[in-house]
Amino acid sequence: MSTGITGNGLMTDKKGGMQTQSCHPLREGEILNQVHEKYPLFEVTIHGSKQERIKLSKRLVCAVKHLPLRLNICYEKDTQKSIDKGVQKDPSLLLKDEIIAEGLVSAESLSETFEKLLV
């Protein structure tokens, strides 16, 4: 079995000649849909514990990979910085210092949030 990460936030696994895709959390500096330079770029920050940041990042990538946007995720690990930004739940998603999601919200909710931002 071989694995690799594609440029669209998906991880591919080759098993017995079949190829499956699953979402993966973006690394800092990695941009989802990077090749689509005309798509708007959303720079978000995920605040929270390591495990919860990873879960939300993976869910976010799965939720927006089909939308005409590029996504860059930063991860905030410093609790005091999170508190200063008004973060109260672990994890929280911020766009331009505005909290747009708190807790492990559904992929559908994340998708709807970004669809509204695109209008």
C-alpha positions as CSV (number, residue, x, y, z in Angstrom):
1,M,0.0,0.0,0.0
2,S,1.3,3.5,-0.9
3,T,0.0,6.8,0.3
4,G,0.5,10.4,-0.8
5,I,-1.0,13.9,-0.3
6,T,-2.6,15.7,-3.2
7,G,-2.7,19.4,-3.7
8,N,-6.4,19.5,-2.9
9,G,-6.2,18.5,0.8
10,L,-6.9,14.8,0.1
11,M,-4.7,11.9,1.1
12,T,-4.7,9.0,-1.4
13,D,-4.3,5.4,-0.5
14,K,-3.6,2.7,-3.1
15,K,-4.9,-0.6,-1.8
16,G,-4.9,-3.6,-4.1
17,G,-5.1,-1.5,-7.3
18,M,-7.9,0.7,-5.9
19,Q,-7.5,4.3,-4.9
20,T,-9.4,5.8,-2.0
21,Q,-9.3,9.4,-0.8
22,S,-9.6,10.8,2.7
23,C,-9.2,14.3,4.0
24,H,-6.2,15.3,6.0
25,P,-5.6,18.4,8.2
26,L,-3.6,21.1,6.4
27,R,-0.1,21.8,7.7
28,E,0.7,25.5,8.4
29,G,1.6,27.2,5.2
30,E,-0.2,24.6,3.0
31,I,-3.0,26.0,1.0
32,L,-6.1,24.0,0.0
33,N,-6.8,24.4,-3.7
34,Q,-3.6,26.3,-4.2
35,V,-3.5,25.8,-8.0
36,H,-6.7,27.8,-8.4
37,E,-5.2,31.3,-8.1
38,K,-8.4,33.1,-9.0
39,Y,-10.3,31.6,-6.1
40,P,-10.5,33.9,-3.0
41,L,-8.1,33.0,-0.2
42,F,-9.5,32.6,3.3
43,E,-6.9,32.7,6.0
44,V,-8.3,31.2,9.2
45,T,-6.9,30.3,12.6
46,I,-7.9,27.3,14.7
47,H,-7.5,27.8,18.5
48,G,-7.5,24.9,20.9
49,S,-5.7,21.8,22.1
50,K,-3.7,19.8,19.6
51,Q,-6.1,16.9,19.2
52,E,-9.1,19.2,18.8
53,R,-7.3,21.5,16.3
54,I,-6.4,18.5,14.2
55,K,-10.0,17.2,14.2
56,L,-11.5,20.6,13.2
57,S,-8.8,21.1,10.5
58,K,-9.6,17.7,9.0
59,R,-13.4,18.4,9.2
60,L,-12.9,21.9,7.6
61,V,-10.9,20.5,4.7
62,C,-13.5,17.9,4.0
63,A,-16.3,20.5,4.2
64,V,-14.8,23.1,1.8
65,K,-12.6,21.2,-0.6
66,H,-15.4,21.3,-3.3
67,L,-16.0,25.1,-2.9
68,P,-14.3,27.6,-5.2
69,L,-12.0,28.9,-2.5
70,R,-8.4,28.6,-1.3
71,L,-7.8,28.0,2.4
72,N,-4.8,28.6,4.6
73,I,-5.0,27.5,8.2
74,C,-2.9,28.8,11.1
75,Y,-2.9,27.0,14.4
76,E,-2.9,28.9,17.7
77,K,-1.5,26.9,20.6
78,D,-1.1,29.7,23.2
79,T,-4.0,29.6,25.6
80,Q,-3.6,33.3,26.7
81,K,-3.7,34.5,23.0
82,S,-6.8,32.5,22.5
83,I,-8.4,34.0,25.6
84,D,-7.4,37.5,24.4
85,K,-9.2,36.8,21.1
86,G,-12.4,35.9,23.0
87,V,-12.1,32.1,22.4
88,Q,-14.2,30.2,25.0
89,K,-14.6,26.7,23.4
90,D,-12.0,24.1,22.3
91,P,-11.6,24.2,19.3
92,S,-12.6,27.5,17.8
93,L,-12.3,28.8,14.2
94,L,-11.5,32.4,13.6
95,L,-11.6,34.4,10.3
96,K,-10.1,37.9,10.6
97,D,-10.3,37.8,14.4
98,E,-14.0,36.9,14.3
99,I,-15.2,33.6,15.7
100,I,-17.1,31.8,13.0
101,A,-17.3,28.3,14.6
102,E,-17.0,27.1,18.2
103,G,-16.6,23.5,19.2
104,L,-16.4,20.5,16.8
105,V,-19.2,21.7,14.5
106,S,-20.5,19.5,11.7
107,A,-18.9,19.5,8.2
108,E,-22.3,20.6,6.9
109,S,-22.3,23.7,9.2
110,L,-18.7,24.6,8.1
111,S,-19.6,24.2,4.4
112,E,-22.7,26.4,4.9
113,T,-20.6,29.1,6.6
114,F,-18.1,29.3,3.8
115,E,-20.8,29.2,1.1
116,K,-22.3,32.3,2.7
117,L,-18.9,34.0,2.8
118,L,-18.5,33.4,-0.9
119,V,-21.7,35.2,-1.8
